[in-house]
Amino acid sequence: MSEPIDFAPGDAADVAAATTRVPTVGSFRVWFATRRWEWSEDLYRMHGYVPGEIEPTTELILRHKHPADREHVAALIDRSLNQREAFSSRHRFFDTAGAEHNVMVVADLIYDQDRKAVGTSGFYIDLTDTLAEARAAAVNATLPDVVRARAEIEQAKGVLMRMYKVSADQAFRVLVWRSQETNTKLRDLAQQLLADLDDLPACPPGLVSEFDHMLLTTHLRVRSRQQP
């Protein structure tokens, strides 16, 4: 069975001093044969649970969803489990305290040694704006001009905004998250992501899932390119 992607935290050198808030991130896996979900400790906490307090199930997950998003997410999960596709989404859910979370779910497939899809593994990225308005303004004012001015980063932000329907600030948070998680310079990550766009097919039904895979593996291609 394939090993999960290494998600060890990294340190993005060119954004280490920035005060921008990295979104809360929790990881998950779900196995197609048993339909068993696995949550990271952060994903338990995101939903308001003590890690291990409950066993995550499809039914429990759907109960947490915003009523306006529940049917859509249920259809996506059903499609993922029955057609062995990666589970990716953008939706809202409520934690146990009743607080609403706006999340983006990006995922990739898990393969066994015969390259058969046996599950899907990915992340919940909490894009909920929890900063006070005054603090958010201060954060934006302190972002390094050199980072904001880089055309590659701005273009990569635009791609994320288009693909995931997120704001410019949320798109930047996602790039910062991948940079820190993979210990890859933010500019290198953005450049590689833009270069990889040429490899995408025109507009197939699974375009978003393919982009999820690209985003989660960009750092690997950066490292491969830098090797002598």
KAQUI-V406122 format. One record per backbone hydrogen bond with DSSP energy under -1.0 kcal/mol. CO is the residue of the C=O (numbers start at 1). NH is the residue of the N-H. E is the energy in kcal/mol with one decimal. If there is no record, write none. Layout:
BEGIN
((CO:NH:E) (CO:NH:E))
END
This chain:
BEGIN
((12:15:-1.5) (15:18:-1.1) (24:126:-3.0) (26:124:-3.5) (27:40:-2.4) (28:122:-2.1) (29:38:-3.0) (30:120:-2.2) (31:35:-2.1) (36:31:-2.0) (38:29:-2.1) (40:44:-1.9) (41:45:-2.3) (42:46:-2.3) (43:47:-1.5) (44:49:-2.7) (45:48:-1.2) (47:96:-1.7) (50:53:-2.8) (57:61:-2.7) (58:62:-2.3) (59:63:-1.8) (60:64:-1.2) (64:94:-3.4) (66:69:-2.0) (66:70:-1.7) (69:73:-2.5) (70:74:-2.7) (71:75:-2.0) (72:76:-1.9) (73:77:-2.7) (74:78:-2.5) (75:79:-2.3) (76:80:-2.5) (77:81:-2.7) (78:82:-2.4) (79:83:-2.4) (80:85:-1.3) (89:105:-3.5) (91:103:-2.7) (92:66:-2.5) (93:101:-3.2) (95:98:-1.9) (99:95:-2.2) (101:93:-2.0) (102:127:-2.8) (103:91:-1.8) (104:125:-2.8) (105:89:-1.7) (106:123:-2.8) (108:121:-2.8) (110:118:-3.1) (110:119:-1.2) (111:2:-3.0) (112:115:-2.1) (116:112:-2.0) (118:32:-2.0) (119:110:-3.2) (120:30:-2.0) (121:108:-2.7) (122:28:-2.2) (123:106:-1.8) (124:26:-2.1) (125:104:-2.1) (128:130:-1.2) (132:136:-2.7) (133:137:-1.9) (134:138:-1.8) (135:139:-2.6) (136:140:-2.4) (137:141:-1.9) (138:142:-1.3) (144:148:-2.0) (145:149:-2.2) (150:154:-2.0) (151:155:-2.5) (152:156:-2.5) (153:157:-2.5) (154:158:-1.9) (155:159:-1.9) (156:160:-2.2) (157:161:-2.7) (158:162:-2.1) (159:163:-2.9) (160:164:-2.7) (161:165:-1.1) (167:171:-2.5) (168:172:-2.1) (169:173:-2.0) (170:174:-1.8) (171:175:-1.9) (172:176:-2.6) (173:177:-2.4) (174:178:-2.4) (175:179:-2.3) (176:180:-2.6) (177:181:-2.8) (178:182:-1.7) (179:184:-1.8) (180:10:-2.7) (185:189:-2.5) (186:190:-2.3) (187:191:-2.6) (188:192:-2.4) (189:193:-2.3) (190:194:-2.2) (191:195:-2.2) (192:196:-2.3) (195:198:-1.0) (196:199:-1.8) (197:200:-1.4) (204:207:-1.5) (206:210:-2.1) (207:211:-2.2) (208:212:-2.3) (209:213:-2.0) (210:214:-2.1) (211:215:-2.8) (212:216:-2.4) (217:221:-1.1) (218:222:-1.9) (219:223:-2.1) (220:224:-2.2) (221:225:-2.2) (222:226:-1.5))
END
